Amino acid sequence: MDYSVVFRDFVDGDIHKVYEYKNDVERNSMIVGAFRPMTIDDARKWVEGCKRKDVDFRFWAVADKEHPDNLIGWISLSQIDKENNSACLHSIFIGNRTYSNGILWIEMYLFILNYAFNELHLHRLWGTKRADHLQSMAMSAAMFFHQDGILRESKRIGDSYIDTSLGAILESEYFEHLQNGDYELSKIIRRVTQYRKMK
């Protein structure tokens, strides 16, 4: 697929954008992990961690195609388990609001699905998301992640707790839908729209 962005390794030049994005309260309000404001030194250490080629996780910086030094966001896999051939879709994060039209989100999903099943040859890719985040739930369903369950009150927001959704897609399911042409952009957009209307 010809992506509209570049998926690359993190570099030191990304530190200031990471610092900016990691301290964006609104952007981080929809993540499953805990929101922790960063210092510049924290951002530097985070980027150094992302640059490591670890067997258990993999991070990609997502950058502008015309200006590859312009960090837009990131995507990652964690808990890469070679024994059980599974991994967690750890993060899909878009910090630059210019790219918040949904198309980049789709491209990031397609990139990580291809990497998981064609490069790592995984059997199962799983992940969690806020159950009250309609767009995340719609995108996951549109990519054929099966909802394996709801983790009740598993994320703390201030003084209250919210549910998170656990979902997964199997290798056989991915290749079946790929062969059927179900990952064409227009079809994905149609499924996202239908899901949102149903909810």
N, C-alpha and C positions, 0 to 999 in steps of 0.2 A: 504494500500500500504506500502511496505517496503522501506522507503526512505534511500538514501545514506548519509543523514545528520540528525542532531538532531534539532528539533524546540523546543526551551526552552525559559524560562524567561531570561531577562537581569540580569546580576550580576555586582558587582563593578569591578570584574576582566576584564570586557569588555571595561572599560573606555579608555585604551591606544589604543586599536584597533579602537574604534569609532573615537578617535582623529586622528589617522592615515588615516582612510577611509574618514572621513569628510573633510580632507584637501587635498585629492587626486583630483587635478583639472581635470585630464583626466576622471576619473571615474564619477565625478559629472557633467561633461559637457552634459550628456544625460538625466539628471533628469528634470522633469517639474518644480519643485520648484526652488527657488532662491539659488544659491551657496553662502554660507557664511562661510568663514574659521573659524575654532574653536580654542579656547584655551583649555588647559586641564580642566580648570574649567568649560568651556562651555560644554565639553564632559561629565563631571561628572553630570552636571545638566540635560543634555539630557538623559543620562542613567537612572537617578532617575525618570524622567518623563515617560520613557518607562516601568519602573517597576510598575507604578501605575496600578491598575485594575479599569480603568475608563469605564463607561457605553457607552461613545461616541467613544472610540478608543481602539485598542488592538495591541501591538507590540510583535513580537517574534524575538529572536536572532536565527540566523541560524549558527550552529556550526558543526565542524568535528565530525563524529560519533565515531571515535577511540579516539579522544582527544576533549571531549565536552567543554573544556575551551578555545579552539581555535576558536574565532569568525570569521566567513566567511562573514557574511552580516546580513541582516534583512528583515523582511516583516511585513506589517501592514495594518490594516483596520482603517478607520476614518469615521466620520459622520454616525455612526451606529444609524439608525433611526428606533426605534421600532414601531412607529405609522404607517409608510409607509413600514416597513420591507425592508429597503434598506441600503446599506453601500457602501463606497468608498474604492476601492483597492488603498490604499494611497501610498504604496511604495513596490517595489521589488528591493533590492539593494545587489549586490555582490561586495564586496570590495577586496577579495582575488582572484588575477588573475589566480591562479591554477585551479579555478573552473569555468572558463569562457568558457567552451565548449558547453554550451547551455543545457546540461542535468539537471543541478541544477536549472536553470531558469524554466524548465518544472515542476520539482518536487515542486518548490515553488508555481507555479500556481495551481497545483493539490491539494496541501495542503490547500491553501486559498479557493479554490472552495469548497472543502469538508467541511471546517469549516463554510463557509458562508451558505451553503445550508443544511448541515446535522446537524450542531451544533446550529447555530443561526436561522435556518429555514427562511432565508431571501427570499423575492420575487425577488429582483433585486440587482445585484452587478455591480457597474459601476466604471469607472476610466478614467484618461486622460494620454496621452503620447505625446511625440514630434512626429508630423506628418512626420518629415523628418528622423526619426530613423527607418530604415528599419527592423532591428531585432525586435524591440518592436512592430511594426505594424504587422509583420509576426507572432509573438508569440500570440498576441491578437487574430488575425484572426484564428489561428490554434486551439485556445481554445474556439472558437465560440462566441467571443464577437462581437456583432453587432455594426457597426460604426454608432452612432446616429448623428454625425455631426462633422464639423471642426470649431474650435474656431479660427478665423482668427487673425493672428498677436497678439496672447495672451501671448506670452512669450518673454521677452526682453533678447537678447544676445548682450552684449556690446552696440553698437549704433543702432542695428537693431532689428526687431521683427520677430518671426517665428510662424507658426500655430501649434496648438495642436489638437489632435484627441480625441473626447469624444466617449467612447464605453461602452456597457453594455451587460450583459447576464441575462436572466430570469431563475427562478427556473425550470420551465417546460422544457426549452431548455437544461439546464444542465442535468437533469435526463433522458431526451430522449437520449442525446448523450452518457451518462454514460451507459444506458441500451444497447445501440447499440454497445458498445465496442470502441467508438470513442476516448476514452482517454487512449488507450493503447499507450505505449511509441513509438513504431515503426510507428504508424499511425500519431501521433503528429509530429514526425520528418519529415515524408513524406509531411504533409500539410505545414510545415514551409518551406521546400525546394521548394515546388511548388509555394508558394506565392512569395518567393524571385526571382524565375525564371520569374514569370509574371511581376515583377516590374523592 
